[in-house]
Amino acid sequence: MQPTDLEKLYEGKLKREQELNPLRKKEPNRVRNKTIKLRATEEEKEKILAGMRSAGHGTLNNYILEMVLAGRVVHIDFEGLKESLEPIGSYAQKLNKIGGNINQIAKHMNEAGINQQQVNFFVEEFTKMKQNYDQAQGELIKELHKIKKL
């Protein structure tokens, strides 16, 4: 297969550039275009790689740059936090249901003419709901304290 004229011109240009500057390599345009070499023992290398993995970095280059420039790498594992927040979601749902029930009671009381017996019934129901609310709120606060300790 014969190269086209354009391919010949490109090859000629590359050859001339290499003749003018034999040390120049074909490098893509990079933001980070300087190389720094690091020597380490096998044990040190393994420690660095383990640190990179535990910090969640995908490349050794990014891990080492962050360690050198920022002084440290902090990796926060949100799995434990996510698990701790699950009960809070159920408490929030319970509290929303209680709020909906209170609104239904208020609507019913406003729409209908009610007697003292019905008022007493609603007061008892409201008291039960308030106790449930207080219990759910207490459990929520306990969960938040657990998360704060993480």
TORNU-362836 format. One record per residue (C-alpha): residue number from 1; x, y, z; residue in three letters. Coordinates in steps of 0.001 Angstrom, whole numbers, plus 500000, padded with zeros to 6 digits. Layout:
N
NUM	X	Y	Z	ALA
...
REM end
This chain:
150
1	500000	500000	500000	MET
2	501431	503356	498914	GLN
3	501334	506381	501285	PRO
4	499338	509368	500065	THR
5	500927	512741	499336	ASP
6	499541	514153	502574	LEU
7	501030	511263	504596	GLU
8	504398	511825	502874	LYS
9	504312	515538	503743	LEU
10	503464	514786	507389	TYR
11	506242	512172	507664	GLU
12	508688	514659	506136	GLY
13	507674	517358	508601	LYS
14	508124	514986	511552	LEU
15	511515	513894	510225	LYS
16	512694	517514	509871	ARG
17	511493	518367	513406	GLU
18	513329	515332	514785	GLN
19	516509	516367	512955	GLU
20	516291	519909	514349	LEU
21	515664	518730	517917	ASN
22	516560	515046	518390	PRO
23	515702	515090	522134	LEU
24	512156	516304	521598	ARG
25	509531	513618	522010	LYS
26	506081	513711	520567	LYS
27	504032	514716	523617	GLU
28	500390	515675	523635	PRO
29	499571	519132	524944	ASN
30	499347	518600	528678	ARG
31	498649	520948	531537	VAL
32	501092	518995	533684	ARG
33	504037	518670	531327	ASN
34	506915	518339	533805	LYS
35	508168	515015	535120	THR
36	509328	514364	538661	ILE
37	510878	511005	539458	LYS
38	510596	509410	542872	LEU
39	512663	506552	544200	ARG
40	511305	504305	546932	ALA
41	511899	500879	548412	THR
42	509409	498132	547648	GLU
43	507961	498495	551152	GLU
44	507574	502265	550756	GLU
45	505955	501800	547365	LYS
46	503423	499358	548821	GLU
47	502599	501807	551632	LYS
48	502100	504616	549110	ILE
49	499862	502438	546928	LEU
50	497865	501304	549970	ALA
51	497398	504946	550972	GLY
52	496279	505793	547458	MET
53	493693	503016	547478	ARG
54	492382	503872	550944	SER
55	492086	507547	549965	ALA
56	490019	506556	546945	GLY
57	492362	508037	544348	HIS
58	492365	506441	540930	GLY
59	495900	507399	539986	THR
60	499170	507506	541839	LEU
61	500001	510834	540202	ASN
62	496920	512573	541653	ASN
63	497454	511011	545073	TYR
64	501098	512076	545320	ILE
65	500334	515604	544055	LEU
66	497604	516053	546635	GLU
67	499824	514671	549404	MET
68	502683	516999	548484	VAL
69	500673	520142	547740	LEU
70	497932	519853	550368	ALA
71	500009	518131	553013	GLY
72	497505	515364	553505	ARG
73	494801	513346	551858	VAL
74	491533	512889	553702	VAL
75	489112	510206	552612	HIS
76	485680	510180	554203	ILE
77	483737	506947	553928	ASP
78	480058	507868	553817	PHE
79	478787	504257	553961	GLU
80	478466	504319	557753	GLY
81	476788	507701	557614	LEU
82	474377	506493	554954	LYS
83	473388	503519	557101	GLU
84	472973	505778	560138	SER
85	470692	508126	558217	LEU
86	468244	505381	557192	GLU
87	466386	505386	560554	PRO
88	466137	509176	560380	ILE
89	464200	508826	557119	GLY
90	461641	506577	558797	SER
91	461290	509030	561711	TYR
92	460713	511876	559287	ALA
93	457980	509837	557567	GLN
94	456298	509183	560915	LYS
95	456408	512866	561794	LEU
96	454916	513781	558405	ASN
97	452049	511320	558967	LYS
98	451365	512845	562367	ILE
99	451246	516298	560800	GLY
100	448792	515030	558170	GLY
101	446576	513529	560866	ASN
102	446523	516801	562795	ILE
103	445488	518651	559637	ASN
104	442673	516157	559023	GLN
105	441398	516616	562561	ILE
106	441472	520403	562248	ALA
107	439641	520247	558913	LYS
108	436974	517923	560301	HIS
109	436452	520105	563367	MET
110	436129	523223	561214	ASN
111	433720	521659	558698	GLU
112	431318	519930	561048	ALA
113	429418	521085	564057	GLY
114	430846	518967	566857	ILE
115	429703	518218	570377	ASN
116	431703	517945	573602	GLN
117	432083	514160	573276	GLN
118	433748	514581	569860	GLN
119	435977	517333	571207	VAL
120	437104	515018	574036	ASN
121	437775	512241	571513	PHE
122	439915	514562	569362	PHE
123	441808	515838	572406	VAL
124	442634	512223	573389	GLU
125	443747	511393	569832	GLU
126	445816	514536	569659	PHE
127	447471	513642	572989	THR
128	448365	510174	571621	LYS
129	449782	511707	568468	MET
130	451812	514188	570496	LYS
131	453260	511321	572545	GLN
132	454186	509487	569304	ASN
133	455707	512685	567965	TYR
134	457750	513202	571137	ASP
135	458961	509585	571000	GLN
136	459934	509846	567319	ALA
137	461670	513153	567963	GLN
138	463647	511612	570848	GLY
139	464741	508699	568654	GLU
140	465740	511116	565917	LEU
141	467880	513113	568320	ILE
142	469580	509905	569535	LYS
143	470395	508949	565928	GLU
144	471787	512409	565233	LEU
145	474044	512134	568295	HIS
146	475308	508770	566994	LYS
147	476113	510343	563634	ILE
148	477848	513269	565308	LYS
149	480174	510808	567084	LYS
150	481256	509194	563769	LEU
REM end
